[in-house]
């Protein structure tokens, strides 16, 4: 039986390969690709690699209406979602007009 102070099972090698922590906010409509470059200048030492990705769709949880399937066509974004990756790709910071996400990923057998 696990100790009573345990929050759950403990693994020597957890089956988790990625953890992400993010926040979504009202879109920063003035944010442009040039600003992403300025932001990268702050992150570049720890996150020397970059990639451009399509933005993630907004996710809004509604409790007043049942979940209904939806289909939306959104205009092409002016600013992409920028990825700032560390050397081995085990960490990345994602930035877009309405979101900031930090991911930790298992990229090899020895990645903690």
C-alpha positions as CSV (number, residue, x, y, z in Angstrom):
1,X,0.0,0.0,0.0
2,X,1.4,3.5,-0.9
3,X,2.2,5.9,2.0
4,X,-0.8,7.9,3.1
5,X,0.9,11.2,2.2
6,X,1.3,10.1,-1.5
7,X,-0.7,11.9,-4.1
8,X,-0.6,9.0,-6.4
9,X,1.6,6.3,-7.7
10,X,5.4,6.9,-7.9
11,X,7.4,5.6,-10.9
12,X,11.1,5.1,-11.3
13,X,10.5,6.0,-15.0
14,X,7.2,7.9,-15.3
15,X,5.2,7.2,-18.5
16,X,4.8,11.0,-19.1
17,X,6.6,12.3,-22.2
18,X,5.4,15.9,-22.2
19,X,4.1,18.4,-19.7
20,X,2.8,21.8,-20.7
21,X,1.8,24.8,-18.6
22,X,0.0,27.6,-20.5
23,X,-2.1,30.7,-20.2
24,X,-4.6,32.1,-22.7
25,X,-5.5,35.8,-22.6
26,X,-7.3,38.4,-24.8
27,X,-5.4,38.7,-28.1
28,X,-2.6,41.3,-28.3
29,X,-3.6,42.6,-31.7
30,X,-0.5,44.9,-31.9
31,X,1.9,41.9,-31.5
32,X,3.8,41.3,-34.7
33,X,6.6,39.1,-35.9
34,X,9.2,41.8,-35.1
35,X,8.1,41.7,-31.5
36,X,8.7,38.0,-31.5
37,X,12.3,38.7,-32.6
38,X,12.8,41.1,-29.7
39,X,11.4,38.6,-27.3
40,X,13.7,35.9,-28.7
41,X,16.7,38.2,-28.0
42,X,15.7,37.8,-24.3
43,X,15.3,34.0,-24.5
44,X,18.1,33.2,-27.0
45,X,20.8,32.2,-24.5
46,X,18.6,29.4,-23.1
47,X,16.4,28.8,-26.2
48,X,18.7,29.2,-29.2
49,X,16.4,27.4,-31.7
50,X,13.2,28.8,-33.2
51,X,10.3,27.4,-35.3
52,X,7.2,29.1,-36.7
53,X,4.0,27.2,-36.2
54,X,0.4,27.9,-37.0
55,X,-1.4,29.5,-34.1
56,X,-3.5,27.3,-31.8
57,X,-7.3,28.0,-32.0
58,X,-8.8,29.8,-29.0
59,X,-10.2,27.4,-26.4
60,X,-13.1,28.7,-24.3
61,X,-14.7,26.5,-21.7
62,X,-18.5,27.3,-21.4
63,X,-20.5,26.0,-18.5
64,X,-23.8,27.6,-19.5
65,X,-24.2,25.6,-22.8
66,X,-23.7,22.0,-23.5
67,X,-20.7,21.1,-25.7
68,X,-21.8,21.3,-29.3
69,X,-19.6,20.4,-32.2
70,X,-18.4,23.6,-33.9
71,X,-16.7,24.5,-37.1
72,X,-15.0,27.8,-37.7
73,X,-13.0,29.3,-40.5
74,X,-10.6,31.8,-39.1
75,X,-8.7,34.3,-41.2
76,X,-5.0,33.7,-41.7
77,X,-3.0,35.1,-38.8
78,X,-0.6,38.0,-39.2
79,X,1.7,36.7,-36.5
80,X,2.6,33.0,-36.3
81,X,3.0,31.0,-33.1
82,X,6.7,31.1,-32.3
83,X,8.5,28.3,-30.7
84,X,11.7,29.0,-28.7
85,X,13.5,25.7,-28.1
86,X,16.5,24.8,-25.9
87,X,19.5,23.0,-27.5
88,X,18.2,19.5,-27.1
89,X,14.5,20.4,-27.7
90,X,13.5,19.1,-24.2
91,X,12.0,22.5,-23.4
92,X,10.1,25.0,-25.5
93,X,8.3,28.3,-24.9
94,X,5.4,28.9,-27.3
95,X,4.2,32.5,-27.9
96,X,1.3,33.7,-30.0
97,X,-1.1,36.7,-29.9
98,X,-3.3,35.2,-27.2
99,X,-1.2,32.5,-25.5
100,X,2.0,31.7,-23.7
101,X,2.9,28.0,-23.1
102,X,6.0,26.4,-21.6
103,X,6.5,22.7,-22.5
104,X,8.9,20.1,-21.0
105,X,9.4,17.1,-23.2
106,X,11.2,13.8,-23.0
107,X,13.4,13.7,-26.1
108,X,15.6,10.7,-25.3
109,X,16.0,7.8,-22.8
110,X,18.2,10.0,-20.5
111,X,16.0,13.1,-20.5
112,X,14.7,13.6,-16.9
